[in-house]
Amino acid sequence: MRREIAGRKAFWPRWLVSTTGSLWDQLDARGRYQNALSAMANLFVAESLLQPAVIELEDAHWYDDMSREFLMQFIRRAQGSPCCS
């Protein structure tokens, strides 16, 4: 998990500040989207490794395709982590 988080490190600052020539700038829209989903899923899993975490999913009948895609990616990443125990 640490390697996965370290590999996504370049994507978090890009959401906050603009940098030129970064790996983020080299990706197409789909690549950015996939890496953002991975970074968010890894954040939740990493939090659960540091301290107990509760993730509440509410009104799932309103989820759009992107929300479902994130949820599926999160479930795959969380396999075997404390948040799924």
Buried (B, 14 or more C-beta within 10 A) or exposed (E): EEEBBEEBEBBBEBEEEEEEEEEBEEBEEEEBBBBBBBBBBBBBBBBBEEEEBEEEEEEEEEEEEEEEBBBEBBEEBBEEBBBEE
